[in-house]
Amino acid sequence: MNRPSEQELKSFSAYYKQDTDFAAYARLLQSKWRKGKGYPIGKSQNGTIYGNYVEEEFARKRGCNFLTQKIWDIARKEMEMAKTRGGLYQEYRFICNLLTSQSMCFNLFGEFFEEKNTLLNIFNELKPGLMDKITEIRFEYPYRRADKKYLGDRTAFDVFIEYEKDGEKSFLGIEGKYAEALREESMAQSEINYENHIQYKQITESCGLFKPEIINEIKKPPYSQMWRDHLLSISLKNSESKYNNGYFVYLYPFNNLECRTGIKNYLLFLQDPEKSVFEIYVEDLIRAIQKNVNKDWTNELCDRYIKGL
């Protein structure tokens, strides 16, 4: 995709030199959406004014990073519960930064918290025959992020969907990305994570899903975070006897080249990717939502996240 011109980016206070082409477009899209809604412009946490931020007091009062009152109510409840069960929300970014993938996940799935049959139809349209019934939808799960029963490193899925297929329980552990470039974690930090968690190597070598001799590459960016998410899905399936199967799902915009290249290359580390991993494009998910839900908020989803892509 073509990068927006510097002039257009600056006209909407959306110019950030380090942005990838997709991130520049996404920041501009969010900035235009905010301005079109008449929401007051805000600042990043370092004090720089950007069009994709909403002024904090206004954003906290109105919940305008979330597309419906229902979604905002769920997001507030999740933030409060996270304080007692070990979840992690950077509240300022979550509430004020329109560009965050965490708030995008709430906008994509929040309305289905009590409308599971509709979400069932959406997933079966994306992946025919995937599931018979959805039993749970959770955010930032597992809640006990530091529990060594799983990885013990505070990794969690953005969205967790428990479902049944042919009488067996399974789950989707979804990691959502929007404008990320997969360079958010440094090489040094990924090495620290690896050295501090011996179970990464143990699970990788014992689960039978990975090709041999890949750890020295897979533990590094841009693969390190998706590797941990994948390992979390494996450890969750192994530690919770009720699950017959579980998938790590990578959700991202097709036009985010960095994410698309990253996951494509990650799958090359696996013996048979279809056994434990699949991708969903944000564009496809939003179009499936629009097909199954005839409400204004679904048009807002399109305008905010994929318009023009």
ChimeraX attribute file (.defattr): number of C-alpha atoms within 10 A of each C-alpha:
attribute: neighborCount
match mode: 1-to-1
recipient: residues
	/A:1	10
	/A:2	8
	/A:3	13
	/A:4	15
	/A:5	12
	/A:6	13
	/A:7	11
	/A:8	12
	/A:9	21
	/A:10	14
	/A:11	13
	/A:12	19
	/A:13	20
	/A:14	26
	/A:15	21
	/A:16	14
	/A:17	8
	/A:18	8
	/A:19	17
	/A:20	17
	/A:21	18
	/A:22	23
	/A:23	20
	/A:24	22
	/A:25	24
	/A:26	26
	/A:27	28
	/A:28	26
	/A:29	24
	/A:30	22
	/A:31	27
	/A:32	20
	/A:33	19
	/A:34	22
	/A:35	15
	/A:36	9
	/A:37	10
	/A:38	9
	/A:39	18
	/A:40	15
	/A:41	20
	/A:42	21
	/A:43	17
	/A:44	17
	/A:45	12
	/A:46	6
	/A:47	8
	/A:48	11
	/A:49	16
	/A:50	21
	/A:51	31
	/A:52	27
	/A:53	30
	/A:54	28
	/A:55	17
	/A:56	19
	/A:57	13
	/A:58	16
	/A:59	21
	/A:60	17
	/A:61	9
	/A:62	14
	/A:63	21
	/A:64	19
	/A:65	25
	/A:66	25
	/A:67	22
	/A:68	16
	/A:69	13
	/A:70	14
	/A:71	22
	/A:72	23
	/A:73	13
	/A:74	17
	/A:75	21
	/A:76	15
	/A:77	11
	/A:78	17
	/A:79	17
	/A:80	13
	/A:81	13
	/A:82	17
	/A:83	11
	/A:84	9
	/A:85	12
	/A:86	17
	/A:87	22
	/A:88	16
	/A:89	16
	/A:90	9
	/A:91	12
	/A:92	14
	/A:93	19
	/A:94	19
	/A:95	29
	/A:96	27
	/A:97	26
	/A:98	27
	/A:99	26
	/A:100	19
	/A:101	20
	/A:102	22
	/A:103	24
	/A:104	24
	/A:105	21
	/A:106	22
	/A:107	23
	/A:108	19
	/A:109	18
	/A:110	25
	/A:111	20
	/A:112	17
	/A:113	16
	/A:114	11
	/A:115	13
	/A:116	19
	/A:117	14
	/A:118	15
	/A:119	22
	/A:120	18
	/A:121	21
	/A:122	22
	/A:123	19
	/A:124	14
	/A:125	17
	/A:126	15
	/A:127	12
	/A:128	10
	/A:129	11
	/A:130	15
	/A:131	21
	/A:132	16
	/A:133	18
	/A:134	22
	/A:135	15
	/A:136	13
	/A:137	21
	/A:138	18
	/A:139	25
	/A:140	24
	/A:141	20
	/A:142	23
	/A:143	20
	/A:144	18
	/A:145	21
	/A:146	16
	/A:147	14
	/A:148	13
	/A:149	13
	/A:150	24
	/A:151	24
	/A:152	15
	/A:153	16
	/A:154	17
	/A:155	23
	/A:156	26
	/A:157	24
	/A:158	23
	/A:159	23
	/A:160	21
	/A:161	20
	/A:162	18
	/A:163	24
	/A:164	18
	/A:165	16
	/A:166	8
	/A:167	11
	/A:168	13
	/A:169	19
	/A:170	20
	/A:171	26
	/A:172	22
	/A:173	29
	/A:174	27
	/A:175	24
	/A:176	23
	/A:177	22
	/A:178	23
	/A:179	25
	/A:180	19
	/A:181	19
	/A:182	18
	/A:183	11
	/A:184	10
	/A:185	14
	/A:186	14
	/A:187	14
	/A:188	11
	/A:189	13
	/A:190	17
	/A:191	15
	/A:192	11
	/A:193	15
	/A:194	19
	/A:195	12
	/A:196	11
	/A:197	14
	/A:198	11
	/A:199	17
	/A:200	20
	/A:201	14
	/A:202	10
	/A:203	17
	/A:204	19
	/A:205	16
	/A:206	9
	/A:207	12
	/A:208	12
	/A:209	17
	/A:210	19
	/A:211	14
	/A:212	12
	/A:213	10
	/A:214	14
	/A:215	18
	/A:216	8
	/A:217	13
	/A:218	18
	/A:219	21
	/A:220	19
	/A:221	21
	/A:222	25
	/A:223	21
	/A:224	24
	/A:225	19
	/A:226	21
	/A:227	22
	/A:228	20
	/A:229	22
	/A:230	24
	/A:231	22
	/A:232	24
	/A:233	27
	/A:234	23
	/A:235	20
	/A:236	20
	/A:237	19
	/A:238	17
	/A:239	12
	/A:240	11
	/A:241	10
	/A:242	11
	/A:243	17
	/A:244	15
	/A:245	21
	/A:246	24
	/A:247	20
	/A:248	25
	/A:249	24
	/A:250	23
	/A:251	23
	/A:252	25
	/A:253	22
	/A:254	19
	/A:255	19
	/A:256	21
	/A:257	16
	/A:258	19
	/A:259	23
	/A:260	19
	/A:261	13
	/A:262	16
	/A:263	19
	/A:264	12
	/A:265	14
	/A:266	18
	/A:267	16
	/A:268	13
	/A:269	19
	/A:270	18
	/A:271	13
	/A:272	14
	/A:273	14
	/A:274	10
	/A:275	13
	/A:276	17
	/A:277	19
	/A:278	17
	/A:279	16
	/A:280	18
	/A:281	18
	/A:282	24
	/A:283	20
	/A:284	17
	/A:285	19
	/A:286	19
	/A:287	18
	/A:288	19
	/A:289	24
	/A:290	18
	/A:291	12
	/A:292	15
	/A:293	15
	/A:294	10
	/A:295	10
	/A:296	11
	/A:297	16
	/A:298	21
	/A:299	16
	/A:300	16
	/A:301	20
	/A:302	18
	/A:303	15
	/A:304	22
	/A:305	23
	/A:306	20
	/A:307	13
	/A:308	8
	/A:309	13
